[in-house]
Amino acid sequence: MLRQSAKIPSRITIADIGRKLYSAKTSSTSSTPQSHNSLQTFLAYARSTSLSPKSAIYTGTYYEYLCLSTLSRLGFSLSRIGGRSDQGIDLLGTWSLPSIPPGHPPLKCLIQCKASKLKITPDVVREVEGSFAGAPAGFSGEEVVGVLCAKREATKGVREAVRRSKRPVVWVMLEDWGAEEGTGGMVRQILWNQRVSELGAEGVGVGVKYLPGEKEGVRKEVGLTWRGELWEPESSSGGEKEEGKVD
């Protein structure tokens, strides 16, 4: 079965893991852990170093930070660890869901970010399955969720690969919103397999929320629902909760 959906207290262990892995795996790249730690600081770094927006480092890093900030609206709390030798892991952290009982820990997750606009093949599901082998301590067990973020909608082959996976796997279509770079991302599609539901997503659904937009008056984004209503975490990168209605 394939499920589709349209805070964690700050734990220093997760942030420390991210910083240590980032530091160890990016020593040969053009940036350092101190250069940037968010989308806005990366954009400032890119401008100050004249990093070409067409370069692989720019496009990959930009999309990773875009995913990090946007996924917070779905309950993710993440750190970036991407690098040339990242073992296929770009972001690392946890996923808090409304279906998880109070007092229970959120789901741990590993995230791969696919910045390419080309068609994504089912092979990416095997890639995220393989990334567990290089995961840090505490993130390689069967109860850790693998998340794939891409700019394209999941094809029939990808959906089937997610459904068949023995690992808990989530697919998120996430793209830029607005013409101005750095204005934020939009979630267009979310789907997950039965293993994710068994771990804690049972009862969570999808909804389309309509939010104020600058050009067309409204903009649509896929969000999570709980008990028939739009759900948002207590806090997100955007600070205040956005108002919207659910389809």
HELIX and SHEET records of a PDB file:
HELIX    1   1 ILE A   12  LYS A   25  1                                  14    
HELIX    2   2 LEU A   39  THR A   49  1                                  11    
HELIX    3   3 ALA A   56  LEU A   71  1                                  16    
HELIX    4   4 SER A   72  LEU A   74  5                                   3    
HELIX    5   5 ASP A  123  SER A  131  1                                   9    
HELIX    6   6 PHE A  132  GLY A  134  5                                   3    
HELIX    7   7 LYS A  156  ARG A  164  1                                   9    
HELIX    8   8 GLN A  194  VAL A  196  1                                   3    
HELIX    9   9 SER A  197  ALA A  201  3                                   5    
SHEET    1   A 7 LEU A   2  GLN A   4  0                                        
SHEET    2   A 7 GLY A 185  ASN A 193 -1                                        
SHEET    3   A 7 VAL A 169  ASP A 176 -1                                        
SHEET    4   A 7 VAL A 145  ALA A 150  1                                        
SHEET    5   A 7 LEU A 107  LYS A 114  1                                        
SHEET    6   A 7 LEU A  91  TRP A  95 -1                                        
SHEET    7   A 7 PHE A  76  ARG A  80 -1                                        
SHEET    1   B 3 VAL A 204  PRO A 212  0                                        
SHEET    2   B 3 VAL A 218  TRP A 226 -1                                        
SHEET    3   B 3 GLU A 229  TRP A 231 -1                                        
END                                                                             
